[in-house]
Amino acid sequence: MREDTADFRTLFLSGVAMLDVRAPLEFARGAFPGAVNLPLMDDAERHEVGLCYAQKGQQAAIVLGHQLVSGAHKAARIAAWVDFVRAHPDGYLYCFRGGLRSQLVQQWLREASVDYPRVTGGYKAMRGFLISTIDAAVAEQRWLVLGGMTGSGKTDVLADVPAAIDLEGHARHRGSAFGRRALAQPQQVDFENALAIDLLRHIDAGFHALVVEDEGRFIGSRDVPQALAQRMQASPLVWLEASFDERVERVLRDYVQGLAAEFIAEKGAEEGFEAYAARLREAMAAISPRLGGARYGKLSALLEQALARQAEWGDVELHRGWIEVLLRDYYDPMYDFQREQRAARIVFRGDRAAVTDWLLAHAAPQE
């Protein structure tokens, strides 16, 4: 029989399966990557027990909980837990604080001849450990920040550097007005939890430095932890250079072809294309106050022509028109200004191959 554990570091580094027995609403507010929610009580049952606890005390609440989760309901939930245990014999279970709910699940499993360990302290303690992991990483690790103009391929470089932390990947957003993806962004807590686990694994690997893309305080609607955002703004900057034509091609690939494919995979050909087209229109409208009326009208017309051509023929070539204008007249002046403001922080600049090699050399695991 395996013992209960409070070794959160080993839990997250190992990636073992975790059975979350909190109510669905609790799980939706924040969870760990890969955790499976098989609750002891559903939301309505938990609400009733909570009211009873507030009005009549713990013992009355326990009695009510046993009444609500009994008979066929109890049998079905135990059967689901047993199936999980058989599929994941090395896993652990937890509730919010590691108290009554997870202990009761353990008891009912034992009555079904199954022993399964729980996480002492539960979700709350594990969440606290992950927050402290972010804080420690910010304070103790060396950081390198990868910058570059829109479309220069920063995400592609990160994918080739093992020491990189993909903030945009965790946030499920490309970080600009046009950055929203087909799938919704994760909850803020889920974003932080996944980021912390990624940091923990990178730290355990012993990298000399951690590499992140140059980001603002927010990635879409997800909030980069304040301490990390501040550390990034004070860290050495590596600047990725690419030609204008290369950048247009990459924007076309990611923000047009890639985005269309995401929506079509998610919603089907017709509905997916309409949702993709709506997303591009929304993004253009979002920056219209900064574009000005005349330029916004011109870009919108170019976008509509490109979408019509793409819908009829599957041809994306006309999208180059609005992409070129948007890069040249909107994004490039903004990034030029930012680069000049931070010129003193730039420690290296070069094309994709040169920057990748430099980052690999300067962030490699310590001997």
C-alpha positions in Angstrom: 0.0 0.0 0.0 1.4 3.4 -1.0 1.4 6.2 1.6 -0.4 9.5 1.4 2.0 12.3 0.2 2.7 15.9 0.6 5.7 15.8 -1.8 4.2 18.2 -4.3 7.5 18.6 -6.2 7.7 14.9 -7.0 4.1 14.8 -7.9 4.3 17.5 -10.5 7.7 16.4 -11.9 6.5 12.8 -12.3 3.3 13.8 -14.1 1.4 11.0 -12.3 -2.4 10.9 -12.8 -4.4 12.8 -10.2 -8.1 12.1 -9.3 -9.8 15.4 -8.3 -12.9 14.6 -6.2 -13.9 18.3 -5.8 -17.3 19.4 -7.1 -17.4 20.3 -10.9 -17.7 24.0 -10.2 -14.5 24.0 -8.1 -12.7 22.1 -10.8 -13.8 24.6 -13.5 -12.4 27.5 -11.4 -9.0 26.0 -11.4 -7.3 22.6 -11.9 -4.0 20.9 -12.7 -3.0 19.8 -16.2 -4.3 16.2 -16.8 -6.2 15.9 -13.6 -9.5 14.1 -13.9 -12.6 15.3 -12.1 -14.7 12.5 -10.6 -16.5 14.3 -7.8 -17.7 13.0 -4.5 -20.6 15.4 -4.7 -22.0 17.3 -7.6 -22.5 21.1 -7.4 -26.1 20.9 -6.0 -25.2 18.4 -3.4 -22.1 20.4 -2.3 -24.3 23.5 -2.0 -26.8 21.8 0.2 -24.1 20.3 2.5 -22.4 23.7 2.7 -25.6 25.4 3.8 -26.2 22.7 6.4 -22.6 23.1 7.7 -23.1 26.8 8.1 -26.5 26.4 9.9 -26.1 23.2 11.9 -22.4 22.4 12.0 -20.1 19.7 10.7 -21.7 16.6 12.0 -25.1 17.5 10.5 -23.4 18.3 7.2 -21.7 14.9 7.2 -24.9 13.1 7.9 -26.6 15.0 5.0 -23.8 14.3 2.7 -24.1 10.5 3.3 -27.9 10.8 2.7 -27.4 12.7 -0.6 -24.6 10.4 -1.9 -26.1 6.9 -1.3 -27.6 4.0 -3.1 -27.2 4.0 -6.9 -25.4 7.4 -6.8 -22.8 6.2 -4.4 -22.3 2.9 -6.3 -21.8 4.7 -9.6 -19.3 7.1 -8.2 -17.3 4.3 -6.5 -17.3 2.4 -9.8 -15.9 5.4 -11.6 -13.2 5.8 -9.0 -12.3 2.1 -9.2 -12.0 2.4 -13.0 -9.7 5.4 -12.6 -7.5 3.5 -10.1 -7.2 0.5 -12.4 -6.2 2.8 -15.3 -3.8 4.8 -13.2 -2.4 2.6 -10.4 0.4 5.0 -9.6 -1.8 8.1 -9.2 -3.2 10.0 -6.2 -6.5 11.5 -5.2 -7.2 14.9 -3.6 -10.0 17.2 -2.6 -9.7 20.9 -1.7 -7.9 20.7 1.6 -7.1 17.0 1.7 -9.6 16.5 4.4 -13.0 14.9 4.8 -13.9 14.4 1.2 -10.7 12.7 0.1 -10.6 10.7 3.3 -14.2 9.5 2.6 -13.3 8.6 -1.0 -10.4 6.6 0.4 -12.7 4.8 2.8 -15.2 3.9 0.2 -12.5 2.6 -2.1 -11.1 0.5 0.7 -14.6 -1.0 1.2 -14.4 -1.9 -2.5 -11.0 -3.6 -1.8 -9.0 -0.8 -3.4 -6.2 1.2 -1.6 -5.4 4.5 -3.2 -3.3 7.3 -1.6 -4.4 11.0 -1.3 -2.5 14.2 -1.4 -2.2 15.7 2.1 -3.3 19.3 2.0 -5.2 18.8 -1.2 -5.6 21.3 -4.0 -5.1 24.3 -1.8 -1.6 23.2 -0.7 -0.6 22.1 -4.2 -1.8 25.5 -5.6 0.2 27.3 -2.9 3.3 25.3 -3.8 2.9 26.2 -7.5 2.6 29.9 -6.7 5.7 29.7 -4.6 7.4 27.9 -7.5 6.7 30.9 -9.8 8.0 33.3 -7.2 11.2 31.3 -6.7 11.9 31.0 -10.4 11.5 34.7 -10.9 13.9 35.5 -8.1 16.5 32.7 -8.5 16.7 31.9 -12.2 18.6 33.7 -15.0 16.2 34.8 -17.7 16.7 35.6 -21.4 14.0 37.4 -23.3 13.5 36.8 -27.1 12.2 39.9 -29.0 11.6 40.6 -32.6 9.2 42.3 -35.1 5.7 40.8 -35.7 6.1 37.7 -37.8 9.8 37.3 -37.2 9.3 33.7 -35.9 9.9 34.0 -32.2 7.6 31.0 -31.4 9.4 28.9 -34.0 12.7 29.6 -32.2 11.3 28.8 -28.8 10.2 25.4 -30.1 13.8 24.7 -31.0 15.2 25.8 -27.6 14.7 23.2 -24.8 15.2 25.9 -22.1 12.3 28.0 -23.5 9.0 28.6 -21.7 6.2 29.1 -24.2 4.0 31.7 -22.4 1.7 32.1 -25.5 1.3 28.4 -25.7 0.2 28.2 -22.1 -2.1 31.2 -22.6 -3.5 29.8 -25.8 -3.1 33.2 -27.5 -0.5 34.7 -29.8 -0.3 37.9 -27.9 -1.7 40.6 -30.2 -5.1 41.8 -31.3 -5.0 39.1 -33.9 -3.8 36.5 -31.4 -7.0 34.8 -30.3 -7.2 31.1 -31.2 -10.1 28.9 -32.1 -10.2 27.4 -28.6 -10.9 29.7 -25.7 -8.1 30.7 -23.4 -7.6 28.7 -20.2 -8.8 30.1 -16.9 -6.3 32.3 -15.2 -5.6 29.8 -12.5 -5.1 27.0 -15.0 -2.7 29.2 -17.0 -0.7 29.8 -13.8 -0.7 26.2 -12.7 0.5 24.9 -16.1 3.2 27.7 -16.2 4.4 26.8 -12.7 4.7 23.1 -13.5 6.6 23.9 -16.7 8.9 26.1 -14.7 9.4 23.4 -12.1 10.5 20.9 -14.8 12.8 23.4 -16.5 14.5 24.2 -13.2 14.8 20.5 -12.4 16.6 20.1 -15.8 19.2 22.5 -14.6 19.2 25.0 -17.5 21.7 27.8 -17.2 18.9 30.3 -18.2 15.2 30.2 -19.0 14.1 31.7 -22.3 10.8 33.5 -22.8 9.3 35.6 -25.6 9.0 39.3 -25.0 5.5 39.8 -23.8 3.4 42.6 -22.2 1.6 42.3 -18.9 -1.3 40.5 -20.6 -1.5 37.7 -23.2 -5.0 38.1 -24.5 -7.1 38.1 -21.3 -4.5 36.1 -19.3 -2.4 38.0 -16.8 1.3 37.2 -16.8 2.3 37.0 -13.0 3.4 40.5 -12.0 6.8 39.5 -10.7 7.6 37.5 -13.8 6.5 40.4 -16.1 8.7 42.8 -14.2 11.7 40.4 -14.3 11.2 40.0 -18.1 11.4 43.8 -18.5 14.7 43.9 -16.7 16.4 40.8 -18.4 18.8 40.6 -21.3 17.1 40.9 -24.7 17.9 38.8 -27.7 16.6 40.3 -30.9 15.4 38.0 -33.8 15.7 39.5 -37.2 13.8 38.5 -40.4 13.2 40.1 -43.7 9.9 41.8 -44.4 8.9 39.1 -47.0 9.7 36.4 -44.5 7.5 38.0 -41.9 4.6 38.4 -44.3 4.8 34.7 -45.1 4.9 33.7 -41.5 1.9 35.9 -40.6 0.0 34.5 -43.6 0.9 31.0 -42.3 -0.1 31.5 -38.7 -2.8 34.1 -38.7 -4.6 33.1 -41.9 -3.9 29.5 -42.9 -3.3 28.2 -39.4 -6.2 30.0 -37.8 -8.6 28.9 -40.6 -7.5 25.3 -40.1 -8.0 25.6 -36.3 -11.6 26.8 -36.7 -12.5 24.3 -39.4 -11.1 21.5 -37.3 -13.2 22.7 -34.4 -16.5 23.6 -36.1 -16.5 22.0 -39.5 -15.9 23.6 -42.9 -18.7 26.1 -43.3 -19.3 27.1 -39.7 -15.5 27.1 -39.0 -14.7 29.4 -42.0 -17.4 31.8 -40.9 -16.1 31.9 -37.3 -12.5 32.4 -38.6 -13.6 35.2 -40.9 -15.5 36.8 -38.0 -12.4 36.5 -35.8 -10.2 38.4 -38.3 -12.9 41.1 -38.7 -13.1 41.5 -34.9 -9.3 41.8 -34.6 -9.2 44.5 -37.2 -12.0 46.4 -35.6 -10.3 46.2 -32.2 -7.3 48.3 -33.5 -9.4 50.6 -35.6 -9.1 53.6 -33.2 -5.3 53.4 -33.6 -5.5 52.9 -37.3 -7.7 55.9 -38.0 -10.8 55.9 -40.1 -9.3 56.0 -43.6 -6.7 53.3 -43.0 -9.2 51.1 -41.2 -11.5 51.4 -44.2 -8.7 50.5 -46.6 -7.6 47.5 -44.6 -11.1 46.3 -44.0 -11.8 46.4 -47.8 -8.6 44.4 -48.4 -9.6 41.9 -45.8 -13.1 41.4 -47.2 -11.7 40.8 -50.7 -9.2 38.3 -49.4 -11.9 36.4 -47.4 -14.2 36.3 -50.4 -11.4 34.9 -52.6 -10.4 32.4 -49.9 -14.0 31.2 -49.4 -14.7 30.7 -53.1 -11.3 29.3 -54.3 -9.3 28.4 -51.1 -6.7 30.9 -52.3 -5.1 33.0 -49.6 -2.8 35.2 -51.7 -5.0 38.3 -51.4 -4.4 38.3 -47.6 -0.9 39.5 -48.3 -2.4 42.9 -49.1 -3.7 43.8 -45.7 -0.9 42.0 -43.9 1.7 44.0 -45.7 0.0 47.3 -45.0 -0.6 46.4 -41.3 3.0 45.4 -40.7 4.5 48.3 -42.5 2.3 51.1 -41.3 1.1 49.9 -37.9 3.2 47.1 -36.2 6.6 48.0 -37.5 6.7 51.6 -36.3 5.5 50.5 -32.8 8.2 47.8 -32.6 10.9 50.1 -33.9 10.1 52.5 -31.1 10.1 49.7 -28.5 13.4 48.4 -29.8 15.0 51.8 -29.6 13.8 52.2 -26.0 15.3 48.9 -25.0 18.5 49.0 -27.1 20.7 48.9 -24.0 19.3 45.5 -23.1 20.0 43.8 -26.4 22.9 41.3 -25.9 22.6 39.6 -29.3 20.8 39.9 -32.6 20.7 37.8 -35.7 18.5 35.6 -37.9 16.7 32.4 -36.8 19.7 30.1 -37.1 22.1 32.5 -35.3 19.7 33.3 -32.5 18.8 29.7 -32.0 22.4 28.7 -31.7 23.2 31.6 -29.3 20.3 30.7 -27.1 21.2 27.0 -27.1 24.7 27.9 -26.1 23.8 30.4 -23.4 20.9 28.5 -21.8 22.3 24.9 -21.9 22.0 22.9 -18.7 24.8 23.6 -16.3 27.5 20.9 -16.0 
